[in-house]
Amino acid sequence: MSTNVKRGTESTARPAPRQLATSTDLKPEDVRTISEAVNPLIADAFALYVKTKNFHWHLAGPRFRDYHLLFDEQAGAILESIDPLAERVRKLGGTTIRGIGHIGRLQTIKDDDDDFVPTSEMIQRLLADNRRIAEQQRRAIEVCDSRGDTPTGNLLQEILDQTERRIWFLYELSQADA
């Protein structure tokens, strides 16, 4: 596989090896399409988790404790969403994320390794990233629903609700800092 693949554009649908094949009533092309919709969400969840923890660890300022706890809570919710999504892909007979390099090739959320980010900018960046993921989750729900995969669509709706909660909290913080 080429290492020059633009982030977020790599096909994520690799046929499952015989030993990992899962029986499903979904058509192979539907499994591939669903996997291609869900795997980038998993990669972005990993990227957003790391970014949120980065900001959790590198906060400074008068509201340190409140934001430190909020970012930790949000990072935990993001991390908890990853395993159920990856297991859904596997239940359908697809394959999912295999390593950090795979995440890097699929993620659309930019890494954030600046030496220092002011708290108000952290909030803006996390808000924008969560909004981006919400858009992708909505598109993935449509894909799942159109392919007859209600369980994955339902799971994504629950995760979208958590994403919208993070957006709400971050938006309100951005208004306080404005």
C-alpha positions as CSV (number, residue, x, y, z in Angstrom):
1,M,0.0,0.0,0.0
2,S,1.3,3.4,-0.9
3,T,2.4,5.7,2.0
4,N,1.5,8.7,0.0
5,V,-2.2,8.3,0.5
6,K,-4.0,11.5,1.4
7,R,-5.5,11.3,4.9
8,G,-9.0,10.1,5.1
9,T,-9.1,8.8,1.6
10,E,-7.7,5.3,1.8
11,S,-10.1,2.5,1.1
12,T,-10.8,0.8,4.4
13,A,-12.4,-2.2,3.0
14,R,-10.0,-5.1,2.9
15,P,-11.5,-8.5,2.5
16,A,-11.5,-10.4,5.8
17,P,-9.0,-13.3,5.8
18,R,-10.8,-16.7,5.8
19,Q,-10.0,-17.1,9.5
20,L,-11.8,-13.8,10.3
21,A,-14.7,-14.3,7.9
22,T,-18.0,-13.6,9.6
23,S,-21.3,-14.9,8.2
24,T,-23.9,-12.2,7.6
25,D,-27.0,-11.8,5.5
26,L,-25.7,-8.5,4.2
27,K,-24.2,-8.4,0.7
28,P,-20.4,-8.2,0.5
29,E,-20.7,-4.7,-1.2
30,D,-22.9,-3.5,1.6
31,V,-20.4,-4.7,4.2
32,R,-17.6,-2.9,2.3
33,T,-19.6,0.3,2.0
34,I,-20.5,0.2,5.7
35,S,-16.9,-0.5,6.7
36,E,-15.7,2.3,4.5
37,A,-18.2,4.7,6.3
38,V,-17.3,3.5,9.9
39,N,-13.6,2.9,9.8
40,P,-12.7,6.6,9.3
41,L,-14.9,7.4,12.2
42,I,-12.9,5.0,14.3
43,A,-9.6,6.6,13.1
44,D,-11.0,10.1,13.8
45,A,-12.1,9.0,17.3
46,F,-8.6,7.9,18.1
47,A,-7.2,11.2,16.8
48,L,-9.8,13.2,18.7
49,Y,-9.1,11.2,21.9
50,V,-5.4,11.9,21.7
51,K,-6.0,15.6,21.0
52,T,-8.5,15.9,23.9
53,K,-6.0,14.2,26.2
54,N,-3.2,16.5,24.9
55,F,-5.3,19.5,25.9
56,H,-6.3,17.9,29.2
57,W,-2.6,17.5,30.0
58,H,-1.4,20.9,28.7
59,L,-4.0,23.3,30.1
60,A,-3.0,26.4,31.9
61,G,-5.0,29.2,33.3
62,P,-7.6,30.2,35.9
63,R,-10.2,27.6,35.0
64,F,-7.6,24.8,34.9
65,R,-9.4,22.4,37.2
66,D,-12.8,22.7,35.5
67,Y,-11.4,22.3,31.9
68,H,-9.0,19.6,33.0
69,L,-11.9,17.5,34.3
70,L,-14.2,18.3,31.4
71,F,-11.5,17.3,28.8
72,D,-10.8,14.1,30.7
73,E,-14.6,13.3,30.7
74,Q,-14.9,14.0,27.0
75,A,-11.8,12.0,26.2
76,G,-13.2,9.0,28.1
77,A,-16.5,9.2,26.2
78,I,-14.6,9.3,22.9
79,L,-12.5,6.3,23.8
80,E,-15.5,4.3,24.9
81,S,-17.1,4.7,21.5
82,I,-14.2,3.1,19.6
83,D,-14.6,-0.6,20.6
84,P,-18.3,-0.9,19.9
85,L,-17.8,0.6,16.4
86,A,-14.9,-1.6,15.6
87,E,-16.8,-4.7,16.8
88,R,-19.8,-3.7,14.6
89,V,-17.5,-3.7,11.6
90,R,-16.3,-7.2,12.6
91,K,-19.8,-8.5,13.3
92,L,-20.6,-7.7,9.7
93,G,-17.6,-9.5,8.3
94,G,-15.5,-6.4,7.7
95,T,-12.1,-5.6,9.0
96,T,-11.1,-2.5,10.9
97,I,-8.2,-0.5,12.3
98,R,-5.0,-2.5,12.6
99,G,-2.4,0.1,13.9
100,I,-1.3,3.6,14.4
101,G,-0.2,3.9,10.8
102,H,-3.7,2.8,9.6
103,I,-5.2,5.4,11.9
104,G,-2.9,8.1,10.4
105,R,-3.9,7.2,6.9
106,L,-7.7,7.3,7.6
107,Q,-8.0,10.2,10.1
108,T,-9.3,13.5,8.9
109,I,-9.0,15.2,12.3
110,K,-5.6,17.0,12.3
111,D,-3.0,16.2,14.9
112,D,-2.4,19.0,17.3
113,D,1.2,19.1,18.7
114,D,1.8,22.8,19.1
115,D,4.0,23.7,22.0
116,F,1.3,25.8,23.6
117,V,-2.3,26.4,22.8
118,P,-4.3,28.9,24.8
119,T,-7.4,27.4,26.5
120,S,-9.8,29.4,24.4
121,E,-8.1,28.1,21.3
122,M,-8.3,24.5,22.6
123,I,-12.0,24.9,23.0
124,Q,-12.4,26.2,19.5
125,R,-10.3,23.4,18.0
126,L,-12.2,20.7,19.9
127,L,-15.5,22.3,19.0
128,A,-14.6,22.3,15.3
129,D,-13.4,18.7,15.4
130,N,-16.5,17.4,17.2
131,R,-18.7,19.2,14.6
132,R,-16.7,17.5,11.8
133,I,-17.2,14.1,13.4
134,A,-20.9,14.8,13.9
135,E,-21.2,15.5,10.2
136,Q,-19.4,12.2,9.4
137,Q,-21.5,10.3,11.9
138,R,-24.7,11.6,10.2
139,R,-23.4,10.5,6.8
140,A,-22.5,7.1,8.1
141,I,-25.9,6.6,9.7
142,E,-27.4,7.3,6.2
143,V,-25.1,4.7,4.7
144,C,-26.0,2.1,7.3
145,D,-29.7,2.8,6.9
146,S,-29.6,2.6,3.1
147,R,-27.8,-0.7,3.3
148,G,-30.2,-2.3,5.8
149,D,-27.8,-2.2,8.8
150,T,-30.1,-0.8,11.5
151,P,-27.9,-1.9,14.4
152,T,-24.9,0.0,13.2
153,G,-27.1,3.0,12.4
154,N,-28.6,2.9,15.9
155,L,-25.1,2.6,17.5
156,L,-24.0,5.6,15.5
157,Q,-27.1,7.5,16.7
158,E,-26.1,6.9,20.3
159,I,-22.6,8.0,19.6
160,L,-23.8,11.0,17.7
161,D,-25.8,12.0,20.8
162,Q,-22.6,11.9,22.9
163,T,-20.8,14.0,20.2
164,E,-23.6,16.6,20.3
165,R,-23.3,16.7,24.1
166,R,-19.6,17.5,23.7
167,I,-20.4,20.2,21.1
168,W,-23.0,21.7,23.4
169,F,-20.6,22.0,26.3
170,L,-17.7,23.3,24.2
171,Y,-20.0,25.8,22.4
172,E,-21.2,27.1,25.8
173,L,-17.6,27.4,26.9
174,S,-16.7,29.3,23.7
175,Q,-19.4,31.8,24.5
176,A,-18.1,32.4,28.0
177,D,-14.6,33.0,26.6
178,A,-15.9,35.3,23.8
